[in-house]
Amino acid sequence: MDIHTDVVIVGCGVAGLYSALKLPRDMQIVMLTKSDAESSDSFLAQGGICVQRDDEDYDSYFEDTMKAGHYENRRESVDIMIRGSRPVIQDLVEYGVRFEQEDGEFVYTREGAHSRPRILFHEDITGKEITGTLLSRVRELSNVTLYEYTAMTDIIVEDGACRGVLAEDVRDIWKDAKEEEFSPKHTLETSITWYDRKEYSIYARYTILATGGIGGSYQHSTNYPHLTGDAIEIAKVHGIRLENLDYVQIHPTTLYSEKPGRRFLISESVRGEGAVLYNGKKERFVDELLPRDVVTKAIREQMKAEGTDHVWLSMEPIKKDKILKHFPNICQHCLEEGYDVLKEWIPVVPAQHYFMGGIWVDSHSRTSMEKLYAVGETSCNGVHGANRLASNSLLESLVFAGRAAQMIIDTDRTKGE
């Protein structure tokens, strides 16, 4: 089946959705997602979204981001993200996103490696609040057609430029499937021949890849299992420039479980509000607000020394009313797993969480192939360097998705396409 459109966006997390919202209403847009529209990692983000609080915050925010990334960040990209943060937050509020406020003013929280509180949040489900709101706004647009359970299998290339994507219906693989049924080996590539599926050739003047991360390829990950780096693999085949593919972030604190499937994240903002880590001897062993890679290393060293599968996280230093107001989802999930965070420590273990590498893009989210853009976790614009600063992911995705949309608009005007 052939489909012709102006723009095709592969993925419907915050990067893909924001790209669609920032493009003109007279452009026809096709969006694809490999599972249902709500099963993107953007929905899972707990802690919040960073923002430059004021002019005085710029230098410290810049330094915090660079230091967390081991100074391997692209300085231009960090500058673009920080300076673009306030307009993005304003957009989100206008779309209907509800950030925590007191007396009409934003409330800011702090996470690891931040020198001051600069993170906006909605309870402990900030990603769900932002992504769900953006998805609702996109579904109101008459110029956007969304195909769920539709996986990209390749890109269409003509004369060295991207002209769209090939895709196929995979609803028989992912619809109504339970996460625990899928292991890293049970991916699209190994199971796709089981079904007779509808195939699509989607021709577009511009293509935006927003397919998320690579967590589905790991045994222990906070990511959805269907996120297996499809765009990265396709880029390799076509010789599209990639960058820092070995830069994978491990989150220090996910709820320990012997059950298979996706790991449940215990947000870094919990430690930002005062929670502490203990080893089996009830001893603290690390500054909980150090960068993620440092805390992860310390936890793994403790686990190895003690021969255990986890360490312990205590919320005792946090006031009960703040726990219940700020972290209701974490409280409820832990309770369902048999742990009352108000009364006891919870077992935590590091797990794969985020991919800092990906498809190389410039400051306008353009890849090395003409007419092809990449945004969000599947791209590498250099903001994060070797290690991502907490709560920079949503902001980076939104800022550079907006820049991709603007570059498409500018290119269209210049070339009169």
Buried (B, 14 or more C-beta within 10 A) or exposed (E): EEBEBBBBBBBBBBBBBBBBBBBEEEBBBBBBBBBBBBBBBBBBBBBBBBBBBEEEBBEBBBEBBBBBBEEBBBBEBBBBBBEBBEEBBEBBBEBEBEBBEEEEEBBBBBBBBBBEBBBBBBBBBBBBBBBBBBBEBBEEBEBBBBBBBBBBBBBBBEEEEBBBBBBBBBBBBBEEBEEEEBEBEBBBEEBBEEEEBEEBBBBBBBBBBBBBBBBBBBEBBBBBBBBBBBBBEBBEEBEBEBBBBEBBBBBBBBBBBEEBBBBBBBBBBBBBBBBBBBBBEEEEBBEBBBBBBBBBBBBBEBBEEEEBEBBBBBBBEBEEEEBEEBBEBBBEBBEEBEBEBBEEBBBBBBBBBBBBBBBBBBBBBBBBBEBBBBBBBBBBBBBBBBBBBBBBBBBBBBBBBBBBBBBBBEBBEEEEE
